Amino acid sequence: MLDPVLLRSFVGVVETGNFTRAAQRLHLTQSTISQQIIRLEQSLGVRLLDRSQRQIWPTEDGERLLGFARRLLRLDEEARQAFSPVQPERALRLGVPEDLAGDVLTEPLSRFIGQRPRVRLEVESGLSHPLLRLYRNGELDVLLVKQWGAERDCHARWREPLSWVCSAALVRVVEPVPLVVFPVGALYRQEMINALEAAGRSWRISYSSTSLTSLVAAVSAGLGISLIPSRSVGAGHRVLGVDDGFAPIEGLELVLYARPALNEDGLALRDLLEALCERRGATQI
C-alpha cells in the first residue's frame, strides 16, 4: 500500500517544482522531503522526478503516478472529513489581476461564497508577475493572470487585445512621448518602452500607478499615452494606430491556472472563472 505521507510530499514537489517550496508548504524540512521521495522511488522501483533542471519535473513514471496520487490523497482527505465530528472551514486561495477584481468578479464570487458557507475564499489582487510567483510558490490554488504566452500547465487561455490610447481631446502626440504606465516590472510598461525605442522615438514617464482605473482616468485627462486592454477604452480616449506612429502590440493572453488536486469547491471555482472568461471574450466587453 502506498503511504499517503510519501505521496503528499511527491505531489507537493511536482506542484511547486522545488524541494524547498514543497517543504515550506508541508511544514517539513527539505531533507525530510528528499528522503520521503527516495523512499517512494525505492518502494516502486522507478525514478519519479527529473532533477537535472532548475525546476523539477516528473518523469514519465512520475506523471503516471501523479494522477493516482492525487486521487488517493483526495479520498484520504474525504474519509477523514467524513468521520470528523466538526466539519472544518476550507480555505481556497485565488489570485486575479487588478482590472478584473472589481465588478467583473465581485458579484459572481459573492454568489459562490453564499452557496458554500464552509469555504473561506481568500482573494489576492495585484500585478501579474507577483501573482504568478505566488502561484508557483504554492500560495495560490487558482490564478487568473495576464501573460505574453501561457505556460504549459495552464488550464485555459484567452486572447487579450491591447490598444494604444491618448486623450480624445489630444490632436497631436509630441515627443518625448509622455507615458502613463504601471510601475517598474509591470506587464505593459516594458512593451510600451520597447516599441517606442524600436521605432526610434523618445519617451518619458508622466504618470505611474498600480491601478488600471487610475491609468485610464489619467489618459482621459490628457496626462499622456498608454497601452491598455481594448475593452477598457472609453469615450474619453482616442485609439492610436500606425498612422500616428504606434504599431499594434499583440500576443497578450488572459490565462487560467488551477492546481490539479483541487477539491470539489476548487473545481467549482475554476469552472466559474472559465465560464466568466469565455463570456467576457465572446462579448468583448
Order of alpha helices (4+ residues) and beta strands (2+ residues): alpha-alpha-alpha-beta-beta-alpha-beta-alpha-beta-alpha-beta-beta-beta-beta-alpha-beta-alpha-beta-beta-beta-alpha
